Amino acid sequence: MAVDADYFDGQSARAYPVTLALVGRQLEMCGEGVHRVFDLGELRLSEPMGAAPRLVKFPDGAHCEVRDHQGFAELLAQSGHQDGWVVRMQGHWRWALVAVLVSVLAVAAGYRWGLPAVSEWLAFRLPEKALAKLGKETLEIFDQTLLAPSKLPLPRSQALAEAFDALDVPGGDRPGYRILFRDSPRVGANAFALPDGTIVMTDQLVDLADNDEEILAVLAHELGHVQQRHSLRMLIQGSIVAFVVAAYVGDVGSVAAGLPTLLLEAGYSRDHEREADAYAAALLQHNGLSPARLATLLAKLEAAHGDGEAGALDYFSSHPGGQERIKALSGVVPGR
């Protein structure tokens, strides 16, 4: 039995018509001016790929292209040669479907659990200089687009910052932070933490609160985000996904330039919110304040959202799970 093929000597682009035949465990190639014999163990055989020719690669770099898949398979079968199990599975649609499903599940699991784990690991290993630069650039974008200088009287904003600074943190492990107040009707009542520890609170949120304890409760919640580096972790997750997509389309530079914007658009997960709420509840309880103060202000924010009064950066778009969090915080009793 012989199979037609095209032989390329590796020195030129010329194709030599040849036939391939088996002589025991050896592959014999014959054609005009061409005669070569090799043991099958010396050759590298490509796997079948649709209508593409199968390649027979020789040790010296020459190769043959075989388009008669069926004939070549029968020729190899005569020698007892068998393709690998992966190749054999690819020839059956059921196994191919299983492989696709396993791949999809692997990608989904990596996105659900692997990506957050990697992001957390990286977030706590970035140098402080990088965090400071990222926080500074992000704040500049906010100040140029959405925020304006605070209209609160300076003594009022200073008193709020000093009252929060005076709170005792359980265990004494207070992360580095600073509190800034900004005015922004477009953003509305909101507060958010930047990767460098900057906590920004809008005048509108101060106006929404009935008392200072509610304001301190929100600041305690944002300090929880700072402690766990939630905003940085969300940024890393989003940027990894964006870099993978950009690398695929060949435009990585645009993603690097848009990292600050990506941070602004990143939203916290429900797990992050629960962690920040738990941190705030512990801090408030430690200082004799009720975690229900945070629940009260969250209810006001949710009411404002329902009335269509939310700003451009809706609080509950980046702080999800409003009702769930309100119920959990409302049931926490100070001192327990």
Disulfide bonds with the S-S distance in Angstrom:
none
